[in-house]
């Protein structure tokens, strides 16, 4: 990082410019009708991030010398100046209430001078500068529980552990989900909680969930990914489609050109509608986004697929995309036992066989994907083959197969 940026961050002038609260009337105050281009604000954007730094973070910006994980969920940062900061990482739900946010603010006010931060995987982090405050904070967090007895702010998710699961909206809010999100994650993390609060694994394991193929979650690049899938084309409500949808827009919305215009007769009246070529449809739900008369949700067809082996990190090997290993598991609310069983099976098999610091995808590639299916006892089928015709880089182009005795029993 350049000295100029660090100097800007630590400059007192920034406090004057950026610490002021957002003023929605600022543009109107600055507007001069005689000179409309004078003082013109074209890009307001979010508030400048530097104004939210705790004083110790701002003081040592760009000067951190080292960090170490002193226990699961607690990271100690040491600066070149000698300052020390302890970051306490807590797993939180993806969907939270106002009361929960107020409780977070109360904790931040009590121990951290009102400062806290969110991580990219929906953790909340509290920063303190001395060990006594750290101990008091950890005891306080441990004492806060839900009425059912589970922790409100479980500390963990650092190092060689299962990190907090990122997920999408699911049945709570999303309009095209094939499965739930919060319910599955609750069930999975209840089962894997010991791995969230410990360092038992060879390396960190990132778990993600997306409730449909549009993948608002990080399922394409997580060690274990839970993906909601549709298996049937949309239901076309001919009687109301032309009244609520723009047919040219619906046709254009399909990435595979599977939708075409049609005319049907209902009660002696001709109505404009559309038809779907089922062989081309990939059940993405994009048409339903454009047209509410083409619902995609289906109680029997919708379910879950499991993918493994993705990562973003460049450490030891380049980033990797996830690979499909279990093509379909039915939805089983409220606790999704089959999904929970397979996630635990994959995780514990990895923990038993992988080398230290080896991510799940790296382990699978080292032993061979054929062997991965065998040791995880996952049935292999033709649906697991990568047959996307444009994915030339992912094709197996070598004759060096690792043959095993693992086959699907029919």
C-alpha positions as CSV (number, residue, x, y, z in Angstrom):
1,X,0.0,0.0,0.0
2,X,1.4,3.4,-0.9
3,X,2.5,5.9,1.7
4,X,0.2,8.4,0.1
5,X,-2.9,6.4,0.8
6,X,-1.9,5.7,4.3
7,X,-1.2,9.4,4.8
8,X,-4.6,10.2,3.5
9,X,-6.3,7.7,5.8
10,X,-4.5,9.1,8.9
11,X,-4.9,12.8,7.8
12,X,-6.9,15.0,10.1
13,X,-8.4,16.7,7.0
14,X,-10.3,13.6,6.2
15,X,-12.1,13.8,9.5
16,X,-13.5,17.2,8.6
17,X,-14.6,16.1,5.1
18,X,-15.9,12.6,5.6
19,X,-16.9,12.4,9.3
20,X,-19.9,14.6,8.7
21,X,-23.2,12.6,8.4
22,X,-24.8,12.3,5.0
23,X,-26.9,15.3,4.1
24,X,-29.7,14.5,1.6
25,X,-30.2,18.2,1.0
26,X,-26.5,18.9,0.2
27,X,-26.9,18.8,-3.6
28,X,-29.9,21.2,-3.4
29,X,-27.9,23.6,-1.2
30,X,-25.0,23.6,-3.6
31,X,-27.1,24.0,-6.8
32,X,-26.7,27.3,-8.6
33,X,-29.4,27.7,-11.3
34,X,-27.3,30.4,-13.0
35,X,-24.4,28.0,-13.2
36,X,-25.9,24.5,-13.1
37,X,-22.5,22.7,-13.6
38,X,-20.9,24.5,-10.6
39,X,-20.5,22.3,-7.5
40,X,-22.3,19.5,-9.3
41,X,-22.4,16.3,-7.4
42,X,-22.3,13.3,-9.8
43,X,-21.3,10.4,-7.6
44,X,-22.3,10.5,-3.9
45,X,-21.8,6.8,-3.2
46,X,-21.4,5.3,0.2
47,X,-19.7,7.2,3.1
48,X,-15.9,7.1,3.0
49,X,-14.8,3.9,4.8
50,X,-12.1,5.6,6.8
51,X,-14.5,7.4,9.0
52,X,-15.7,4.1,10.5
53,X,-12.3,2.9,11.7
54,X,-11.7,2.5,15.4
55,X,-9.0,5.0,16.4
56,X,-6.4,2.2,17.0
57,X,-7.1,0.8,13.5
58,X,-6.9,4.2,11.9
59,X,-3.6,5.0,13.7
60,X,-2.0,1.7,12.6
61,X,-3.5,1.5,9.1
62,X,-0.9,-0.2,6.8
63,X,1.4,-0.9,9.7
64,X,0.3,-4.3,10.9
65,X,3.2,-6.6,11.4
66,X,1.6,-9.9,12.3
67,X,-1.5,-11.7,13.3
68,X,-2.1,-15.0,15.1
69,X,-5.2,-17.0,16.1
70,X,-4.8,-17.3,19.9
71,X,-8.0,-19.4,20.1
72,X,-10.9,-20.3,17.8
73,X,-12.6,-17.0,16.9
74,X,-10.0,-14.7,18.5
75,X,-7.3,-13.1,16.3
76,X,-4.4,-11.0,17.8
77,X,-3.1,-8.3,15.5
78,X,0.3,-6.7,16.4
79,X,1.4,-3.4,14.8
80,X,4.9,-2.0,14.1
81,X,4.1,0.7,16.6
82,X,3.6,-2.0,19.4
83,X,-0.2,-1.6,19.5
84,X,-2.2,-4.7,19.8
85,X,-5.8,-5.4,18.7
86,X,-7.9,-8.5,19.5
87,X,-10.6,-9.3,17.0
88,X,-13.4,-11.5,18.4
89,X,-15.4,-13.1,15.6
90,X,-18.9,-14.3,16.2
91,X,-21.2,-16.3,13.9
92,X,-24.5,-14.6,13.3
93,X,-27.7,-15.5,11.3
94,X,-28.0,-14.3,7.8
95,X,-31.4,-12.8,8.5
96,X,-31.6,-10.8,11.7
97,X,-34.0,-8.7,13.7
98,X,-33.8,-5.1,14.8
99,X,-33.6,-6.4,18.4
100,X,-30.6,-8.5,17.5
101,X,-28.9,-5.4,15.9
102,X,-29.6,-3.4,19.0
103,X,-27.9,-6.1,21.1
104,X,-24.9,-6.0,18.8
105,X,-24.7,-2.2,19.3
106,X,-25.0,-2.6,23.1
107,X,-22.1,-5.0,23.1
108,X,-20.0,-2.6,20.9
109,X,-20.8,0.4,23.1
110,X,-19.9,-1.6,26.3
111,X,-16.6,-3.0,25.2
112,X,-15.4,-1.4,21.9
113,X,-16.3,2.3,22.2
114,X,-19.2,1.7,19.8
115,X,-17.2,0.2,17.0
116,X,-17.8,-3.2,15.3
117,X,-17.6,-4.7,11.8
118,X,-19.2,-7.3,9.6
119,X,-17.1,-9.8,7.7
120,X,-18.0,-11.1,4.2
121,X,-19.3,-14.3,5.6
122,X,-21.9,-12.7,7.9
123,X,-19.8,-12.7,11.0
124,X,-19.7,-9.8,13.4
125,X,-16.3,-8.8,14.8
126,X,-15.6,-6.8,18.0
127,X,-12.2,-5.2,18.5
128,X,-10.6,-4.7,21.9
129,X,-7.1,-3.6,22.8
130,X,-6.3,-5.3,26.2
131,X,-6.6,-8.8,27.6
132,X,-8.9,-7.9,30.5
133,X,-11.5,-6.4,28.2
134,X,-11.1,-9.4,25.9
135,X,-11.8,-11.8,28.8
136,X,-14.9,-9.8,29.9
137,X,-16.2,-9.7,26.3
138,X,-15.8,-13.4,25.8
139,X,-17.6,-14.2,29.1
140,X,-20.4,-11.8,28.1
141,X,-20.8,-13.3,24.7
142,X,-20.9,-16.8,26.1
143,X,-23.7,-15.8,28.5
144,X,-26.0,-14.5,25.8
145,X,-28.3,-17.3,24.6
146,X,-31.6,-17.7,22.8
147,X,-34.6,-19.1,24.7
148,X,-33.9,-22.5,23.3
149,X,-30.4,-22.6,24.8
150,X,-28.3,-21.9,21.7
151,X,-25.7,-19.2,21.7
152,X,-26.6,-15.8,20.2
153,X,-23.0,-14.9,19.5
154,X,-21.0,-18.1,19.2
155,X,-17.3,-17.4,18.9
156,X,-15.3,-19.3,16.2
157,X,-15.0,-19.7,12.5
158,X,-11.3,-18.8,12.2
159,X,-8.4,-20.9,11.0
160,X,-8.9,-24.7,10.4
161,X,-12.6,-24.6,11.2
162,X,-15.9,-24.5,9.4
163,X,-16.5,-20.8,8.8
164,X,-19.9,-19.2,9.2
165,X,-22.1,-20.3,6.3
166,X,-23.1,-17.7,3.7
167,X,-26.5,-18.2,2.2
168,X,-29.3,-16.6,0.2
169,X,-32.9,-15.7,1.1
170,X,-34.6,-19.0,0.5
171,X,-38.3,-19.4,1.1
172,X,-38.4,-16.4,3.5
173,X,-37.9,-13.8,0.8
174,X,-36.6,-14.9,-2.6
175,X,-39.1,-15.3,-5.5
176,X,-37.3,-18.2,-7.3
177,X,-36.0,-20.5,-4.6
178,X,-35.9,-24.3,-5.0
179,X,-35.2,-24.8,-1.3
180,X,-35.0,-22.9,2.0
181,X,-31.9,-21.2,3.2
182,X,-32.1,-20.3,6.8
183,X,-33.7,-23.6,7.8
184,X,-31.1,-25.7,6.2
185,X,-28.2,-23.7,7.5
186,X,-29.6,-23.9,11.0
187,X,-29.8,-27.7,10.7
188,X,-26.3,-28.0,9.2
189,X,-24.6,-25.7,11.6
190,X,-26.3,-27.4,14.6
191,X,-24.7,-30.6,13.4
192,X,-21.3,-29.1,12.6
193,X,-21.1,-26.7,15.5
194,X,-18.1,-28.5,17.1
195,X,-16.1,-27.7,13.9
196,X,-17.0,-24.0,14.1
197,X,-15.6,-23.7,17.6
198,X,-12.4,-25.8,17.1
199,X,-9.4,-26.3,14.9
200,X,-9.9,-30.0,14.3
201,X,-9.8,-29.8,10.5
202,X,-6.8,-29.8,8.1
203,X,-7.6,-26.4,6.8
204,X,-10.6,-24.0,6.8
205,X,-13.8,-25.2,5.2
206,X,-16.1,-22.7,3.7
207,X,-19.7,-23.8,3.3
208,X,-22.3,-21.9,1.3
209,X,-25.9,-22.2,0.2
210,X,-27.7,-20.8,-2.8
211,X,-31.5,-21.5,-3.0
212,X,-31.4,-21.6,-6.8
213,X,-29.1,-21.8,-9.8
214,X,-28.8,-18.0,-10.0
215,X,-26.4,-18.4,-7.1
216,X,-26.7,-15.3,-5.0
217,X,-24.5,-17.3,-2.6
218,X,-20.9,-18.4,-3.1
219,X,-21.6,-22.0,-4.1
220,X,-19.4,-21.8,-7.1
221,X,-16.3,-21.3,-5.0
222,X,-16.8,-22.9,-1.6
223,X,-15.4,-26.1,-0.2
224,X,-18.9,-27.6,0.4
225,X,-21.9,-26.0,-1.4
226,X,-25.6,-26.7,-1.0
227,X,-27.6,-25.6,-4.1
228,X,-31.3,-25.5,-4.5
229,X,-32.3,-26.9,-7.9
230,X,-35.5,-26.9,-10.0
231,X,-36.1,-30.0,-12.1
232,X,-39.3,-29.0,-14.0
233,X,-40.0,-26.2,-16.4
234,X,-42.2,-23.3,-15.3
235,X,-46.0,-23.7,-15.1
236,X,-47.6,-21.3,-17.6
237,X,-50.8,-19.6,-16.4
238,X,-52.4,-19.0,-19.8
239,X,-55.5,-17.3,-18.5
240,X,-53.6,-14.3,-17.0
241,X,-50.2,-14.2,-18.7
242,X,-51.0,-11.5,-21.3
243,X,-52.5,-9.3,-18.6
244,X,-49.4,-9.3,-16.3
245,X,-46.5,-9.9,-18.6
246,X,-44.9,-8.3,-21.6
247,X,-44.5,-11.3,-23.9
248,X,-41.5,-10.0,-25.9
249,X,-39.7,-9.3,-22.6
250,X,-40.4,-12.9,-21.4
251,X,-39.1,-14.4,-24.6
252,X,-35.9,-12.3,-24.4
253,X,-35.4,-13.2,-20.8
254,X,-34.5,-16.8,-21.6
255,X,-30.8,-17.3,-21.9
256,X,-31.3,-20.5,-24.0
257,X,-34.0,-19.3,-26.3
258,X,-36.4,-21.9,-24.9
259,X,-39.5,-19.7,-24.9
260,X,-41.7,-18.9,-28.0
261,X,-45.0,-17.0,-28.4
262,X,-48.2,-18.9,-28.7
263,X,-52.0,-18.4,-28.8
264,X,-54.5,-20.5,-26.9
265,X,-58.3,-20.5,-26.7
266,X,-59.9,-20.2,-23.3
267,X,-63.7,-20.0,-22.9
268,X,-64.1,-19.2,-26.6
269,X,-61.6,-16.3,-26.5
270,X,-58.1,-16.3,-28.0
271,X,-55.4,-15.3,-25.6
272,X,-51.7,-14.6,-26.3
273,X,-49.3,-16.7,-24.2
274,X,-46.0,-18.5,-24.5
275,X,-44.7,-22.1,-24.6
276,X,-41.5,-23.5,-23.2
277,X,-39.2,-26.0,-25.0
278,X,-38.6,-28.4,-22.1
279,X,-35.5,-29.9,-23.7
280,X,-33.8,-26.5,-23.8
281,X,-35.0,-25.2,-20.4
282,X,-32.4,-25.2,-17.6
283,X,-34.9,-24.3,-14.9
284,X,-33.1,-21.0,-14.0
285,X,-36.3,-19.0,-13.2
286,X,-35.3,-16.0,-15.2
287,X,-38.6,-16.0,-17.0
288,X,-40.5,-16.0,-13.7
289,X,-38.5,-12.9,-12.7
290,X,-39.9,-11.2,-15.8
291,X,-43.3,-12.8,-15.7
292,X,-45.2,-13.7,-12.5
293,X,-47.6,-15.9,-14.6
294,X,-44.7,-18.5,-15.1
295,X,-44.1,-19.9,-11.5
296,X,-41.3,-22.3,-11.2
297,X,-41.7,-23.6,-7.6
298,X,-42.7,-27.3,-7.4
299,X,-43.1,-29.4,-4.3
300,X,-42.0,-32.6,-5.9
301,X,-39.4,-31.4,-8.5
302,X,-37.5,-29.0,-6.3
303,X,-34.6,-30.2,-4.2
304,X,-30.9,-29.9,-3.4
305,X,-27.6,-30.6,-5.1
306,X,-24.2,-30.8,-3.3
307,X,-21.1,-29.4,-4.8
308,X,-17.5,-29.6,-3.4
309,X,-14.0,-28.4,-4.0
310,X,-14.3,-24.7,-4.7
311,X,-12.1,-22.0,-3.3
312,X,-11.0,-18.4,-3.9
313,X,-7.6,-18.5,-2.2
314,X,-4.4,-18.6,-4.3
315,X,-2.6,-20.4,-1.5
316,X,-0.9,-23.7,-2.6
317,X,-3.0,-23.9,-5.7
318,X,-5.0,-21.5,-8.0
319,X,-8.7,-20.8,-7.2
320,X,-11.1,-23.6,-8.1
321,X,-14.7,-23.9,-9.1
322,X,-16.9,-26.3,-7.2
323,X,-17.8,-29.7,-8.8
324,X,-21.2,-31.4,-8.6
325,X,-21.0,-34.6,-6.5
326,X,-24.6,-35.3,-5.5
327,X,-27.1,-34.3,-8.2
328,X,-30.4,-34.4,-6.1
329,X,-31.6,-34.7,-2.6
330,X,-35.3,-34.0,-1.9
331,X,-36.4,-31.1,0.3
332,X,-37.0,-32.5,3.8
333,X,-38.1,-29.6,6.1
334,X,-37.8,-28.7,8.9
335,X,-34.4,-30.4,9.6
336,X,-33.3,-31.8,6.2
337,X,-31.7,-34.9,7.6
338,X,-30.3,-36.3,4.3
339,X,-28.6,-33.1,3.4
340,X,-27.1,-32.8,6.9
341,X,-25.9,-36.4,6.7
342,X,-24.1,-35.9,3.4
343,X,-22.5,-32.6,4.4
344,X,-21.1,-34.2,7.6
345,X,-20.0,-37.4,5.7
346,X,-18.0,-35.3,3.2
347,X,-16.5,-33.1,5.9
348,X,-15.4,-35.9,8.2
349,X,-14.0,-38.0,5.4
350,X,-11.9,-35.0,4.3
351,X,-10.8,-34.4,7.9
352,X,-9.7,-38.0,8.2
353,X,-7.7,-38.3,5.0
354,X,-6.5,-34.8,4.0
355,X,-3.0,-33.4,4.8
356,X,-2.5,-30.4,7.0
357,X,-3.3,-27.1,5.2
358,X,-4.9,-29.0,2.3
359,X,-8.2,-27.6,1.2
360,X,-11.0,-30.0,0.3
361,X,-10.7,-29.6,-3.5
362,X,-6.9,-30.0,-3.3
363,X,-7.3,-33.2,-1.4
364,X,-9.9,-34.5,-3.9
365,X,-7.6,-33.7,-6.9
366,X,-4.6,-35.3,-5.2
367,X,-6.3,-38.6,-4.6
368,X,-8.4,-38.4,-7.8
369,X,-12.1,-37.7,-8.0
370,X,-12.8,-41.4,-8.6
371,X,-11.2,-42.2,-5.2
372,X,-13.1,-39.2,-3.7
373,X,-16.4,-40.7,-4.6
374,X,-15.3,-44.1,-3.2
375,X,-14.1,-42.9,0.2
376,X,-17.1,-40.7,0.7
377,X,-19.4,-43.5,-0.4
378,X,-21.2,-41.3,-2.8
379,X,-22.9,-43.1,-5.7
380,X,-21.6,-41.9,-9.1
381,X,-24.0,-41.4,-12.0
382,X,-23.9,-39.9,-15.5
383,X,-25.5,-36.7,-14.0
384,X,-22.2,-36.0,-12.2
385,X,-20.2,-35.9,-15.4
386,X,-19.0,-32.5,-16.7
387,X,-20.6,-32.4,-20.2
388,X,-20.9,-28.7,-20.7
389,X,-19.8,-28.3,-24.3
390,X,-18.0,-25.0,-23.8
391,X,-16.0,-26.1,-20.8
392,X,-13.0,-27.4,-22.7
393,X,-10.6,-26.6,-19.9
394,X,-12.4,-28.8,-17.4
395,X,-12.5,-31.9,-19.6
396,X,-10.3,-34.9,-18.7
397,X,-7.9,-35.0,-21.6
398,X,-5.4,-37.5,-20.2
399,X,-5.5,-41.3,-20.3
400,X,-4.2,-41.4,-16.7
401,X,-7.4,-42.5,-14.9
402,X,-7.3,-43.8,-11.4
403,X,-9.6,-46.8,-11.8
404,X,-11.5,-47.9,-8.7
405,X,-14.1,-50.5,-7.9
406,X,-16.6,-47.8,-7.0
407,X,-19.7,-48.1,-9.2
408,X,-23.4,-47.2,-8.7
409,X,-25.5,-50.2,-7.7
410,X,-28.9,-50.3,-9.4
